[in-house]
């Protein structure tokens, strides 16, 4: 099996596992040991548990001009219990937000989700203060907040342009900005839903660079940010020509996320690395 074939197998197997779980089948949902013991995101980002929560929680605010601000907060936190505790943020009040996050720290078993690596980028302060005083402060100033019911902030018409805008804000690198773009483009009623590059927009992250390198070269470290676009298009063409009938077609952002997860699979299955998120897919719960 070539690495390209193995990548397609990973996509088909991961989607089959989702369908088996949804149908109520008992574990193990895969005979593959790595799938049984390592947490993997879904083939389609919209099928992930936290994303489903975020989409449902913010659905009543799809027309609110402060939606982007809230998506930035949600993806930096990435933990439903904390998002629900804070609620929808209509004003920028860093002192109140820091107090709420401290309250959550004292009362909840967990405050921050572990899917994304959130740091203070070298600023010597607590993550909660960095989020409130730096990241959200920059978003608030950069986008402005018209009154509720007012128009959305003026945004670029393409997802690529929106991604570039978000990357101007402190704390939002290429990967995290792309996750927020994905949230916006999948929100009914938001202008990003109708962007002309809805299917084609993609932005690399460290994991997808490694995943693309696995597919092309059978090892990591061969693909750089500057060479990602051309390699990614070759992968897109390859999988499109061989796409499994059992899996719905996916956009470029979902394919990029699959590359990230495939890197995790390859590192664990070959013994080249470990996963920070283990999973019990072997025993009934």
C-alpha positions as CSV (number, residue, x, y, z in Angstrom):
1,X,0.0,0.0,0.0
2,X,1.4,3.4,-1.0
3,X,1.3,6.3,1.5
4,X,-1.4,7.9,-0.8
5,X,-3.5,4.7,-0.6
6,X,-2.9,4.6,3.2
7,X,-4.2,8.2,3.5
8,X,-7.3,7.3,1.6
9,X,-7.8,4.3,3.8
10,X,-7.5,6.5,6.8
11,X,-10.2,8.8,5.5
12,X,-12.5,5.8,4.8
13,X,-11.8,4.1,8.1
14,X,-12.3,7.2,10.2
15,X,-15.6,7.9,8.5
16,X,-16.8,4.3,8.9
17,X,-16.0,4.5,12.6
18,X,-18.2,7.6,13.0
19,X,-21.1,5.9,11.2
20,X,-20.7,2.8,13.4
21,X,-20.8,4.8,16.6
22,X,-23.8,6.8,15.4
23,X,-25.5,3.5,14.6
24,X,-25.0,2.4,18.2
25,X,-22.5,-0.4,17.4
26,X,-20.4,-1.5,20.3
27,X,-16.6,-1.0,20.3
28,X,-14.1,-1.7,19.1
29,X,-15.2,0.2,16.0
30,X,-12.0,-0.6,14.1
31,X,-9.6,-3.6,14.1
32,X,-6.7,-1.2,13.8
33,X,-5.0,-0.7,17.2
34,X,-4.0,2.9,16.6
35,X,-7.6,3.8,15.9
36,X,-8.6,2.0,19.1
37,X,-6.3,3.9,21.3
38,X,-5.7,7.4,19.8
39,X,-8.2,10.2,19.6
40,X,-8.7,11.4,16.0
41,X,-10.8,14.3,14.7
42,X,-13.4,13.4,12.1
43,X,-13.0,13.5,8.3
44,X,-15.5,16.4,8.3
45,X,-14.7,19.0,10.9
46,X,-18.4,19.7,11.3
47,X,-18.9,16.2,12.7
48,X,-16.5,16.8,15.7
49,X,-18.1,17.0,19.1
50,X,-16.9,20.5,20.1
51,X,-17.7,21.9,16.6
52,X,-21.2,20.6,16.8
53,X,-21.6,22.3,20.2
54,X,-20.1,25.6,19.0
55,X,-22.3,25.6,15.9
56,X,-25.5,24.9,17.9
57,X,-24.6,27.3,20.7
58,X,-23.9,30.3,18.4
59,X,-26.7,29.5,15.9
60,X,-29.1,32.1,17.5
61,X,-26.4,34.8,17.0
62,X,-25.6,34.0,13.3
63,X,-26.6,37.5,12.3
64,X,-24.9,39.3,15.3
65,X,-22.1,41.6,14.3
66,X,-20.0,40.3,17.3
67,X,-20.0,36.7,16.0
68,X,-16.4,36.7,14.9
69,X,-15.3,38.0,18.4
70,X,-17.1,35.1,20.0
71,X,-15.7,32.5,17.6
72,X,-12.2,33.7,18.4
73,X,-13.1,33.3,22.1
74,X,-14.6,29.9,21.5
75,X,-11.7,28.5,19.6
76,X,-9.1,29.8,22.1
77,X,-11.1,28.1,24.9
78,X,-12.4,25.1,22.9
79,X,-14.3,23.6,25.9
80,X,-18.1,23.6,25.8
81,X,-18.6,23.9,29.6
82,X,-16.6,27.1,29.7
83,X,-18.2,28.6,26.6
84,X,-21.6,27.9,28.0
85,X,-20.7,29.5,31.3
86,X,-19.5,32.7,29.7
87,X,-22.3,32.9,27.2
88,X,-22.4,35.1,24.1
89,X,-20.2,38.1,24.5
90,X,-21.8,41.4,23.3
91,X,-19.2,43.7,24.8
92,X,-15.5,43.6,25.4
93,X,-15.0,43.6,29.1
94,X,-11.7,41.9,29.9
95,X,-11.9,42.3,33.7
96,X,-15.3,40.5,33.8
97,X,-14.1,37.8,31.4
98,X,-10.9,37.1,33.4
99,X,-13.1,36.9,36.6
100,X,-15.4,34.4,34.8
101,X,-12.5,32.3,33.7
102,X,-11.0,32.3,37.2
103,X,-14.4,31.2,38.6
104,X,-14.5,28.4,36.0
105,X,-11.0,27.3,37.0
106,X,-12.1,27.0,40.6
107,X,-15.4,25.2,39.9
108,X,-14.8,23.1,36.8
109,X,-12.6,20.1,36.3
110,X,-11.4,21.6,33.0
111,X,-11.5,25.1,31.5
112,X,-9.5,24.8,28.2
113,X,-9.9,22.2,25.5
114,X,-6.8,20.3,24.4
115,X,-7.3,20.2,20.7
116,X,-5.3,23.3,20.0
117,X,-2.1,24.4,21.6
118,X,-2.9,27.9,23.1
119,X,0.0,29.8,24.5
120,X,0.7,33.4,25.4
121,X,3.4,33.7,22.7
122,X,6.1,34.5,25.2
123,X,4.1,37.2,27.0
124,X,4.7,36.5,30.8
125,X,1.0,36.4,32.0
126,X,-1.8,33.9,32.6
127,X,-3.6,32.5,29.5
128,X,-6.9,34.0,30.6
129,X,-5.4,37.5,30.9
130,X,-3.6,37.1,27.5
131,X,-6.9,36.0,25.8
132,X,-8.9,38.9,27.3
133,X,-6.3,41.7,27.3
134,X,-4.4,40.9,24.1
135,X,-6.2,38.6,21.7
136,X,-9.8,39.8,22.2
137,X,-8.7,43.4,22.7
138,X,-7.1,43.3,19.2
139,X,-10.1,41.7,17.6
140,X,-12.4,44.2,19.3
141,X,-10.4,47.2,18.1
142,X,-9.7,45.7,14.6
143,X,-13.3,44.8,13.8
144,X,-15.3,47.1,15.9
145,X,-18.7,46.2,17.3
146,X,-21.8,47.8,15.8
147,X,-24.9,47.6,18.0
148,X,-26.9,44.4,18.1
149,X,-29.0,44.1,14.9
150,X,-26.5,46.2,13.0
151,X,-24.6,45.0,10.0
152,X,-21.7,42.7,10.1
153,X,-18.3,44.4,10.2
154,X,-16.9,45.1,6.7
155,X,-15.2,41.9,5.7
156,X,-13.2,40.7,2.7
157,X,-15.4,38.8,0.2
158,X,-13.2,35.7,0.1
159,X,-12.2,33.2,2.8
160,X,-8.5,33.9,1.8
161,X,-9.0,37.6,2.5
162,X,-10.8,36.9,5.8
163,X,-8.0,34.5,6.9
164,X,-5.4,37.3,6.2
165,X,-7.5,39.8,8.2
166,X,-7.7,37.4,11.2
167,X,-4.0,36.8,11.1
168,X,-3.4,40.5,11.8
169,X,-4.7,40.1,15.3
170,X,-2.3,39.1,18.1
171,X,-2.5,35.4,19.0
172,X,-4.0,34.2,15.7
173,X,-1.6,32.3,13.6
174,X,-2.4,30.7,10.3
175,X,-3.8,27.5,11.8
176,X,-6.1,29.1,14.4
177,X,-7.3,31.8,12.0
178,X,-8.2,29.1,9.6
179,X,-10.3,27.3,12.2
180,X,-12.3,30.5,12.8
181,X,-12.7,30.9,9.0
182,X,-14.1,27.4,9.0
183,X,-16.6,28.3,11.7
184,X,-17.7,31.4,9.8
185,X,-18.1,29.6,6.5
186,X,-20.3,27.0,8.0
187,X,-22.6,29.4,9.8
188,X,-25.9,29.9,8.1
189,X,-26.6,33.6,7.6
190,X,-23.0,34.7,7.7
191,X,-21.5,36.3,4.5
192,X,-18.7,33.8,4.6
193,X,-21.2,31.0,3.8
194,X,-21.4,32.4,0.3
195,X,-17.7,33.0,-0.3
196,X,-16.5,32.1,-3.8
197,X,-13.6,30.1,-2.4
198,X,-15.7,28.1,0.1
199,X,-14.5,24.7,-1.4
200,X,-11.0,25.7,-2.4
201,X,-9.6,27.8,0.5
202,X,-7.0,26.1,2.6
203,X,-4.3,27.2,5.0
204,X,-1.5,24.9,6.3
205,X,-0.7,24.1,9.9
206,X,2.2,22.2,11.4
207,X,0.3,18.9,11.3
208,X,-0.8,19.2,7.7
209,X,2.7,20.0,6.6
210,X,3.8,16.8,8.2
211,X,0.8,14.9,6.9
212,X,1.4,16.0,3.3
213,X,5.1,15.0,3.7
214,X,4.0,11.5,4.8
215,X,1.8,11.2,1.7
216,X,4.4,12.4,-0.7
217,X,7.6,11.2,0.8
218,X,6.8,8.6,3.5
219,X,8.5,10.8,6.1
220,X,8.1,14.2,7.7
221,X,10.2,17.3,7.2
222,X,10.1,17.4,3.4
223,X,7.4,20.0,2.8
224,X,7.8,23.6,3.9
225,X,5.1,26.3,4.2
226,X,6.2,27.8,0.8
227,X,5.9,24.4,-1.0
228,X,2.6,23.3,0.7
229,X,0.2,24.7,-1.9
230,X,1.6,22.8,-4.8
231,X,2.0,19.6,-2.8
232,X,-1.5,20.0,-1.5
233,X,-3.0,20.4,-4.9
234,X,-1.3,17.2,-6.0
235,X,-2.9,15.4,-3.1
236,X,-6.3,16.9,-3.9
237,X,-6.1,15.7,-7.4
238,X,-4.9,12.2,-6.3
239,X,-7.7,11.7,-3.8
240,X,-10.4,13.2,-6.0
241,X,-9.5,10.6,-8.7
242,X,-9.9,7.7,-6.1
243,X,-12.4,9.1,-3.6
244,X,-14.2,6.3,-1.8
245,X,-17.9,6.2,-2.6
246,X,-18.8,5.6,1.1
247,X,-17.5,9.0,2.1
248,X,-19.1,12.4,1.2
249,X,-16.9,14.8,-0.7
250,X,-15.0,17.2,1.5
251,X,-13.7,20.8,1.0
252,X,-10.0,21.7,1.1
253,X,-10.1,22.7,4.7
254,X,-11.4,19.3,5.7
255,X,-8.8,17.6,3.6
256,X,-6.1,19.7,5.3
257,X,-7.4,18.6,8.7
258,X,-7.3,15.0,7.5
259,X,-3.7,15.4,6.6
260,X,-3.0,16.7,10.2
261,X,-4.8,13.6,11.7
262,X,-3.0,11.3,9.2
263,X,0.3,12.6,10.5
264,X,-0.8,11.7,14.0
265,X,-1.8,8.2,12.8
266,X,1.5,7.7,11.0
267,X,3.7,8.9,13.9
268,X,1.9,6.6,16.4
269,X,1.5,3.6,14.2
270,X,5.2,3.7,13.1
271,X,6.5,4.4,16.5
272,X,7.9,7.8,15.3
273,X,6.0,9.7,18.0
274,X,3.1,9.8,20.4
275,X,-0.3,11.4,20.6
276,X,-1.2,13.8,23.4
277,X,-4.8,12.6,23.4
278,X,-5.4,8.9,24.0
279,X,-8.8,7.3,23.4
280,X,-10.5,4.1,24.7
281,X,-12.1,2.7,21.5
282,X,-11.9,-0.8,22.8
283,X,-14.3,-1.2,25.6
284,X,-18.0,-0.4,26.1
285,X,-18.8,2.6,28.3
